[in-house]
């Protein structure tokens, strides 16, 4: 199962590609909206997987940092609070947390754009019914 977990480098590369796609402002042509909706549906699935992979990397980093941090704190700062230790560990895992946050943001953005495409297609369908007197 671990062979299927994307590396941080792969997550970064794919996030940049998906982000570039999301920055494109599409026209309101129905064919383009349908194509974009299809691609967005694929991106929703992919960003969900990348988010899970990023969380895996974050958890591995935290596990590693927790042990090292506890050793250091016990030696140098025996009076540190658990909140201080948690904040220290979070700061040591900032890179991994960034990719968790990024994949979550991209997943949300893909979902919102997909819903926008769906709304435009529904609107166009409704306009066709009104214009041509077609039954719903």
N, C-alpha and C positions, 0 to 999 in steps of 0.2 A: 504494500500500500504506500509506503514511503517513497517509492520510485515515482509516484504520480504527483508528488508535491513540487510545485514550481519553486525554483530558486528565487532569491530576492532579486537577482539580476533580471530574470524572466518576468517577474511581477512588475518591476520598474519599466521594462521595455513595453510590455503589453498595456500597462496603464497609460504610458505616454501616447501610444497609438490610439487607444480608446478615447483619451482626452482630446486628441486632435480631431477625431470624428465628431465628438460632442460639440466642439467649437464651430463646426460648420453650420451656417444658417441656411436651411433648406428653403426652396421655393414652396409654393402652395400647390404645385402640380400633383395631381393624384398619384400618378405613377411613381414619382419621386418619394412621395409620402409613404406609399406602400413598401417600396424598396427600403427606405430608411427604417420603417417599423420592423421589417424582417431582420435587418442588421442589428437594430437596437435589442430585439428579443434575444438574439445570440449574445450580444454584449452583456445583457442582464445575467444570463446563465454564467458566462465566463467570469464576470466580475464577482459573482457570488463564490465561484470556485477560488478565484485569486484571493478573495477576502479570507476564506477558510485557510488557504495556504499561508497568508500573511499572519494570521492568528497563530498558526502552528509555529512559525518562526519566532513570533513574539514570546510564546510560551516556553520554547526551548531556550531563548535568550534569558528570560526571567529565571528559569530554573538554574541556569549557569551562574547568573549574577547573584541570585539569592544566597547560594552557598558561599561564594567569595565575599560578598558583602557582610554576611553574618560573621565570618571569620575575622574580617577587618574590624568590624564594629566591636566584637568581643575583646579584641586586643587593644584597640585604641580609644573607644568611646563606649564604655560599658553602660552609660546612662542614657543612650539614645532611645528615643521612643519608637514604637512600631510604626507610627505615622512617618517619622523621619526616615526610617529604614525603607518603607514602601516608596516614598518620594525619591529616595536615592536610587533604588532599583529601577523605578520608572524612568528616571533621567538617563540611566545607563542603557536603557532599551529604547531610547528615543527613535532610532532609525527604524526598528521593527514596528513601533507604534505608528510611525508616520505612514507606513505602507498599509497597516490595518485601516487607519483613518482615510487614506487616499482611496483604497478599494471600496470602502463603504460609501464615500462621497460619489465615486463614479457609478456605483450600482444604483444609488438613489437618483442620480442625474439621468442615467439611462432609462430608468423606470418612468420618471416624469416626462422625458421626451417621448417615450413610447406611448404613454397615455395621451400626450398632445397629438401624436399622429393618429391615434385611434379616434380622438374627438374630431379631428379634421375630416377623417373618412366618414364618420357618422354624419357630420354636418353636410358633406357633399352628397351623401346618400339621401338625406332628408330634402335637400334642395332639388335633387333629381325627381323625387316623388312629387314635390309641389309643382315643379316646372312642367313635367310631362303628365301629371295626373296619374302616376303609377300607384297601384296599391302597395301598401307596406308589407 
